């Protein structure tokens, strides 16, 4: 795209002089020039051309002077840079121009070579600002799609050489599925379904972040999240309890709809973390895999609405902090060994309870 430059000068021969001086970059598509005889005409051009890069203006002009023009132009186009040209090259005018936002100052009569260099220097600055703004926008968009651990990894040296390197970690994985959403989506318009799902997800994600976990992926109407570091199992269970409570009791956006219920599966232990996918296809997914992850997914599949399912080993680890209800013994899909499942009811409120009292009997 050519750089758009606006020249503002009440001398009628200025346009011819400028067009002659910049005929080559204009012909090559590098510059697109605009002209105005005073500040009011310049403001009309600025309003009409939202992507102007640079304005070069005289100071003394009829109807509106150049200093006033720069101030008003900055209100309309904050990113556009300005260069002041004037026969009055005293320090007072220069300081006034700079203080109101001029990028540079040239004295008349203009030296074409000096003008060309100043314009190019200013446009280089403008282009750098554009690149920075574009990078910020893209980075903000990227954060919406890419796992924060991947973004952190991308800043490390030799990132390209480490794409397929994985590590073994200790952590907790949680699967949170919105119950009955498939049936609900069959009765609602698609746009309404998407809006509602995003509201649910926003509530879920806020709780995951609040408890220092990170979203691994969205799977249909379910969320998979991972917790690492100190007390990762406790934080994951607290997240599940908070999500269940918020979706069940704090949904002012739902109107007359029934509050949402979730089925949750949680498991903890050793997992493989890293990039999974095809390097040749250049499609990778930063995630965790392993039996711990698969089992957590199976637990979620066994969970009824508003149940948080864990195995016997997890129950033994958390029973001093959380009340658990024994669900029963089941055979999980693709698992040979039967598992005893428990539903996490909530955190203990009385420190006098014993561990055996805290594991509730199953409901009849």
C-alpha positions in Angstrom: 0.0 0.0 0.0 1.4 3.5 -0.8 2.1 5.9 2.0 -0.6 8.6 2.0 0.8 12.2 2.5 -1.2 15.4 2.9 0.5 18.8 2.0 -1.2 21.9 3.4 0.0 25.3 2.1 -1.8 28.4 0.9 0.9 29.0 -1.7 -0.8 27.8 -5.0 2.5 26.8 -6.6 3.4 24.4 -3.8 1.4 21.5 -5.3 3.2 21.7 -8.6 6.5 21.9 -6.9 5.8 18.8 -4.7 4.3 16.8 -7.5 7.4 17.4 -9.6 9.8 16.6 -6.7 8.0 13.3 -5.9 7.0 12.1 -9.3 9.1 9.0 -9.2 7.8 7.5 -5.9 4.3 8.5 -6.9 4.7 6.7 -10.3 6.2 3.7 -8.5 3.2 3.5 -6.2 5.2 4.4 -3.1 3.4 7.6 -2.3 -0.2 8.9 -2.7 -0.3 12.7 -2.4 -3.2 15.0 -1.2 -3.2 18.8 -1.1 -5.1 21.5 0.7 -4.8 25.3 0.7 -5.7 25.8 4.4 -6.5 24.0 7.7 -10.2 23.7 7.0 -9.7 22.0 3.7 -7.1 19.8 5.3 -9.6 18.6 8.0 -12.0 17.7 5.2 -9.2 15.5 3.6 -8.4 14.0 7.0 -12.0 13.1 7.6 -12.3 11.6 4.1 -9.0 9.6 4.2 -8.9 7.7 7.5 -5.5 6.0 6.7 -3.4 9.1 6.1 0.2 8.6 7.3 1.7 12.0 7.3 0.7 15.7 7.1 3.1 18.4 6.1 1.7 21.9 6.9 2.6 25.5 6.8 2.0 27.6 9.9 0.6 30.9 8.6 -2.5 30.2 6.5 -6.0 31.8 6.1 -9.0 30.3 7.9 -7.0 28.0 10.1 -3.3 28.1 10.9 -1.0 25.1 10.9 -0.6 24.9 14.7 -4.3 24.8 15.3 -4.6 22.2 12.4 -2.2 19.9 14.1 -4.1 19.9 17.4 -7.4 19.2 15.7 -5.9 16.6 13.4 -4.4 14.7 16.4 -7.9 14.4 17.9 -9.2 12.8 14.6 -6.2 10.8 13.6 -3.9 10.1 16.6 -1.6 7.9 14.6 -0.9 10.4 11.8 2.4 12.3 12.1 2.9 15.9 11.2 5.8 18.0 9.9 5.7 21.8 10.3 7.1 24.0 7.5 7.5 27.8 8.0 9.7 30.7 7.0 9.7 31.7 10.7 12.3 29.2 11.9 12.7 30.8 15.4 12.9 28.6 18.4 9.6 29.8 19.8 7.7 28.5 16.8 9.7 25.3 16.8 9.0 24.6 20.5 5.3 25.4 20.1 5.1 23.0 17.1 6.9 20.2 19.0 4.8 20.7 22.1 1.5 20.2 20.3 2.8 17.0 18.6 4.7 17.9 15.5 7.2 15.1 14.6 9.6 17.5 12.8 10.1 21.1 11.7 11.5 22.4 8.3 12.2 26.0 7.4 11.3 27.7 4.2 12.4 27.9 1.5 12.3 24.1 1.4 15.3 22.2 0.3 13.8 19.3 -1.7 16.6 16.9 -0.7 16.0 17.7 3.0 12.3 17.4 2.6 12.6 14.0 1.0 14.9 12.7 3.8 12.6 14.1 6.5 9.5 12.5 4.9 11.2 9.1 4.6 12.4 9.3 8.2 8.9 10.1 9.4 7.3 7.4 7.3 9.8 4.9 8.6 8.7 5.8 12.1 5.0 5.6 11.1 5.5 2.1 9.5 7.3 0.9 12.6 4.3 2.1 14.7 2.0 0.3 12.4 4.0 -3.0 12.7 4.0 -2.7 16.5 0.3 -2.1 16.6 -0.3 -5.0 14.2 1.9 -7.2 16.3 -0.1 -6.2 19.5 -3.4 -6.9 17.8 -2.2 -10.3 16.5 -0.7 -11.2 19.8 -4.0 -10.4 21.6 -5.8 -12.5 19.1 -3.2 -15.3 19.4 -3.7 -15.4 23.1 -7.4 -16.2 22.5 -6.5 -19.3 20.5 -3.1 -20.5 21.8 -2.3 -22.0 25.2 -0.4 -19.6 27.4 2.3 -22.2 28.0 2.9 -22.3 24.2 3.2 -18.5 24.1 5.7 -18.7 27.0 7.7 -21.4 25.2 7.8 -19.4 22.0 9.9 -16.7 23.7 12.6 -19.2 24.6 15.8 -19.6 22.5 15.9 -22.5 20.0 12.1 -22.8 20.2 11.9 -24.2 16.7 14.3 -27.0 17.6 12.3 -27.9 20.7 8.9 -28.3 19.1 8.7 -32.0 19.5 10.4 -32.2 22.9 8.0 -33.4 25.7 8.4 -33.7 29.4 6.9 -35.8 32.3 5.0 -33.7 34.8 3.0 -34.2 38.0 -0.4 -32.5 37.8 -4.1 -32.8 37.9 -6.4 -32.8 34.9 -10.1 -31.9 35.0 -12.9 -32.5 32.4 -16.0 -30.3 32.8 -18.9 -31.2 30.5 -22.1 -29.1 30.3 -25.0 -31.5 30.8 -27.8 -31.7 28.3 -26.4 -29.0 26.0 -26.7 -31.2 22.9 -30.5 -31.5 23.5 -30.7 -27.8 24.3 -29.0 -26.9 21.1 -31.6 -28.8 19.0 -34.3 -26.5 20.3 -32.5 -23.1 20.0 -31.3 -21.0 17.0 -27.6 -21.6 16.3 -26.5 -18.1 17.2 -28.3 -18.3 20.5 -26.7 -21.6 21.2 -23.2 -20.2 20.6 -23.8 -17.2 22.8 -25.1 -19.4 25.6 -22.2 -21.8 25.3 -19.7 -19.0 25.4 -21.3 -17.6 28.6 -21.0 -21.0 30.2 -17.4 -21.4 29.1 -16.6 -17.9 30.3 -17.8 -18.8 33.8 -15.9 -22.1 33.7 -12.7 -20.5 32.4 -12.8 -17.7 35.0 -12.8 -20.3 37.8 -10.0 -22.3 36.2 -7.9 -19.1 36.0 -8.8 -18.0 39.5 -7.5 -21.3 40.9 -4.2 -21.0 38.8 -5.1 -23.7 36.2 -4.9 -23.3 32.5 -7.3 -24.4 29.8 -5.9 -27.2 27.7 -8.7 -27.3 25.1 -12.4 -27.0 24.4 -14.0 -30.2 23.3 -17.5 -29.6 22.0 -19.4 -28.5 25.0 -16.7 -29.6 27.5 -13.5 -28.0 28.8 -10.3 -29.8 29.7 -8.0 -28.0 32.1 -4.6 -28.8 33.8 -3.3 -27.8 37.2 0.4 -27.9 38.0 2.5 -26.7 40.9 1.7 -26.7 44.6 -1.6 -28.1 45.8 -2.6 -28.8 42.1 -5.2 -31.5 43.2 -6.8 -29.3 45.8 -7.1 -26.4 43.3 -8.6 -28.5 40.7 -11.3 -29.9 43.0 -12.0 -26.3 44.3 -12.5 -25.3 40.7 -15.0 -28.1 40.1 -17.0 -27.1 43.2 -16.9 -23.4 42.2 -18.0 -24.1 38.6 -20.9 -26.3 39.8 -22.0 -23.7 42.3 -21.8 -20.7 39.9 -23.5 -22.4 36.9 -26.2 -23.7 39.2 -26.9 -20.5 41.2 -25.4 -17.5 39.5 -26.8 -17.2 36.0 -28.5 -13.9 35.6 -27.9 -14.1 31.8 -30.1 -17.2 31.4 -33.4 -15.5 31.9 -36.1 -18.1 32.5 -33.9 -21.0 31.5 -33.0 -23.8 33.9 -29.5 -23.2 35.5 -26.8 -25.3 33.9 -25.5 -28.5 35.4 -22.1 -30.0 34.8 -20.5 -33.5 35.0 -16.9 -33.4 36.1 -14.1 -36.0 36.2 -10.8 -35.3 38.0 -7.6 -37.4 38.1 -4.1 -36.6 39.3 -0.6 -38.1 38.7 2.1 -38.3 36.2 1.4 -37.1 32.6 3.4 -36.3 29.5 3.2 -32.6 28.5 4.3 -31.3 25.2 3.5 -30.8 21.5 1.5 -33.6 20.0 0.8 -33.8 16.3 2.5 -33.8 12.9 5.7 -31.8 12.4 5.6 -32.4 8.6 2.0 -31.2 8.5 2.9 -28.3 10.8 -0.1 -28.9 13.0 0.7 -29.4 16.7 -1.4 -29.3 19.8 0.3 -28.5 23.2 -1.5 -30.8 25.6 -1.0 -33.5 28.2 -1.5 -37.2 27.5 -1.3 -40.5 29.4 -3.4 -42.9 31.5 -4.1 -40.2 34.1 -5.7 -38.0 31.4 -7.7 -40.9 29.8 -9.0 -42.0 33.2 -10.1 -38.5 34.1 -12.1 -38.4 30.8 -13.7 -41.8 31.7 -14.6 -40.4 35.2 -16.4 -37.5 33.5 -18.3 -39.9 31.3 -19.5 -41.8 34.4 -20.5 -38.6 36.2 -24.2 -37.7 36.6 -25.3 -34.0 36.5 -23.5 -32.0 39.2 -21.3 -34.9 40.2 -17.5 -34.5 40.6 -16.1 -38.0 40.1 -12.7 -39.2 41.4 -11.2 -42.6 42.0 -10.4 -44.3 45.3 -6.8 -43.2 45.2 -7.8 -39.6 44.8 -10.4 -39.9 47.6 -7.7 -41.1 50.0 -5.6 -38.1 49.2 -8.4 -35.5 49.7 -10.6 -37.1 52.4 -9.2 -34.9 55.2 -10.2 -31.7 53.2 -13.2 -32.7 51.1 -16.4 -34.8 51.9 -16.8 -37.6 49.4 -19.7 -39.9 48.7 -19.0 -43.5 47.5 -20.8 -44.1 44.2 -19.9 -47.7 43.6 -17.6 -49.9 41.6 -17.6 -49.7 37.8 -15.7 -50.9 34.8 -14.5 -48.0 32.8 -14.3 -48.1 29.0 -11.1 -49.7 27.7 -10.0 -50.4 31.3 -9.6 -54.0 32.6 -9.5 -53.2 36.3 -12.7 -52.1 38.0 -12.6 -48.8 39.8 -14.4 -47.5 42.9 -15.8 -44.1 42.2 -16.6 -41.2 44.6 -18.5 -38.0 44.2 -16.8 -35.0 45.8 -19.6 -33.1 47.8 -17.7 -30.2 49.1 -15.1 -28.9 51.6 -15.3 -29.8 55.2 -16.7 -27.2 57.5 -16.0 -28.8 60.9 -12.4 -29.6 61.9 -13.6 -32.1 64.4 -14.8 -34.6 61.8 -12.7 -37.7 61.4 -11.6 -39.1 58.0 -14.0 -42.0 58.3 -16.9 -39.6 59.0 -16.0 -37.5 56.0 -16.5 -40.3 53.4 -20.3 -40.4 53.1 -22.2 -43.6 52.5 -23.9 -44.0 49.1 -27.5 -42.9 48.8 -30.0 -45.7 48.7 
